[in-house]
Amino acid sequence: MKKLFLLASVAVLAILSSCSKNGKEGQSKSGGSTDVDPKVKELLSKMSLEEKVGQMTQVNINMILVDGYGSKDGTIDPALLDTAVVKYKVGSLLNAVPSAYSVDQWHAMIKQIQDAAQKTPNKIPVIYGIDAIHGVTFTQNSTLFPHNIAEAATRNPDLVAKGAKVTALETRASGIRWNFDPVLDIGRNPVWARFPETFGEDPFIVKTMGVATIKAYEEDGLKNKTAVASCMKHFIGYSNPATGKDRTPAYISEIQLREYYLPQFKAAVQAGSSTIMINSGEINGVPVHGNKYLLTDVLRTELGFQGLVVSDWEDIIRLHTRHKIAATPKEAVKIAVNAGVDMSMVPHDFSFYKLLIELVNENQVSKERIDEAVGRILTLKANLGLLDNPYGEADAKANFGKAEYSALALEAAREAMTLLKNDSVKGAPVLPLAKTAKVLVAGPGANSITSLNGCWSYTWQGADASKYPSTYKTVAQAISDKLGAKNVSILGNANYKDAANYDSKALAAKAKASDYIILCLGEDAYAETPGTIFDLNLDPAQTALAKAAIATGKPVILVLIEGRPRIIKDIVPGVKGILQAYWPGSQGGAAIADVLFGDYNPNGKLPYTYPMYPNMIMTYDCKFSEIDEELTPGIFSQTGYKYQFPFGFGLSYTKFTYSNFKLSKDSIQGDDKITVSVDVTNSGTRDGKEVVEVYTRDLFASITPPQRRLRGFNKIELKAGETKSVNFELSKDDLAFVNADLKTVTEDGEFEVMIGDFKKIFRYKN
Ligand code: BGC
């Protein structure tokens, strides 16, 4: 027995050692250094099966707290801690209960946990994981940035990277080195409750922003106090459940999976992400936690990922309890571990530990598989410097809460703001409003701090305002700061369910003394499955309030504070201005006020198609047959891409004129590149930023081609009157698609390239 075990250890060491031969010496494709730390080798050769399986076990912090989920302040119960860390030797803990802790408390808790780990035979430190998906959720006074859906609207990967860097700094300052982020799920179904966590409907944007985030987290080197390990999630196909309900089945063909869901993970692996989390759902009847083809053949062999695979919450046992592909919990563990899951986010008991030990002893899971998984876990710990110093780094604390971080959160929120409508009132666009105006600020979003910040904000749901820093401002407060309280009348409160928010008589009465009504509607914070909805329409009470506001005859500016685009078809014609604010984070109130009153010229662009009807969910890259309409039998018009606002839409207070659109060649062959250029002039009177986007279209292809695909974007800043040239270089990779043989190919033929209203055709030949 012992001899076999040693042989297995030698085998896994050989696998680990070979990693350093790939690519740059000491740098893996999948994050951090792959020069196998001598400590990892030594540990693996000394560890018992129990210790190894313990390393593969991750439990939630409630398991070690006094009163568990009822914990008032996060106090650790030493006996429970010993049970988890010493008796069951768990390798990882996650989360916070019941809310955010201070930096110092985190350090003290991490110390207690790591001290317990010192009592285990090989003193292997615990790795703590946390969801810091738009800033550090679970540390008091952390800096919260706009959610990904808003970050995507900025079309500014550098800005996204700067925000992610702050998140890395504040996470590490909290004594935590593993962040379950970025979300690489593609937002193609706005009904889904996690849509706001995505970078929207386009794979190129998701990939670009995801890679920017990963680099910001990891590029300093994981040992550095400025870095955290990233976790790409949720692999793969989580974001498009057929019903729209979270964690329910998706039906995605492999062509679609490879075209829209895989490229961002491929790019993220190449960018060096250290870990990956698995989709809780199923695709075509196979739960992803049990899908060896996806978790091993595609992820490991094809993408070359060498890092750690962690399950999502309770998702191994759910192969039995929920998905019903495993007749027993033990079979569930066997399926998941053999499919390729290295660490189980169990998270509420030690069943995984017990069952996996049994499975190994019964030869149902091999020792090689265990060593492979544990090798990856220990390598991550070594890469993060945990084997050298498992405690919170005292000097990293200085990186928390710097004043410049709020300025950055403001910049990100401002760049996200997307102006969707700006109709004339008395001969001029209604926005920006004069600072001398008297305004009524109404709607439940006007007084809410939680709806500005959305999910994962000091609590999981983000919906508890009492947990937020007192410095955060609502839209109503930010507008009052700008105009002076006497010019601002406010209706309602932060409770989305309170009838007082929808009192149309009170609204009409208050509107009398106001020049404009600023109506803040949308969604309060929610996260994951509790955010499931059955109707994408805006809440009827909010729609009724908007109609009442329009009926006053005062110009209405609609400010949408929402994670998902809720249907607003019936109120769009009656309002004069619409500002999409998404969930803009800690500085959202100020950013909204800055745009409304002209202190900032908006430049955000929709990262999704804003639907007009709940049953007409379309993406901009739909197929030709999808945009056909046959209003008269036999006569087709291409008017069927029905939207409220199209993908990429967003107005400015200045005017940008495009000219001089050119292609460097009219045909390319093989690996040739073609340059597409256009001049952009700020022909208005205000300085501003403009996002230039380039699209291509394959005129004819062996798989029905989409109308167009985004291939590049560039955000430029132009002074009034200034002109700049923008160039994009396209190669055959930008023209490729996944064909019926699941190969990514570029077929010979004609391609159209589009910028703004310009288009030109060129030929490609292999
Ligand atoms: C979510 C993950 C998250 C995990 C840990 C799960 O419910 O799906 O995104 O990382 O919880 O909090």
Residues whose N, C-alpha, C, O or C-beta is under 5 A from the ligand:
A	BS01	BGC	D131 F180 D312 W313
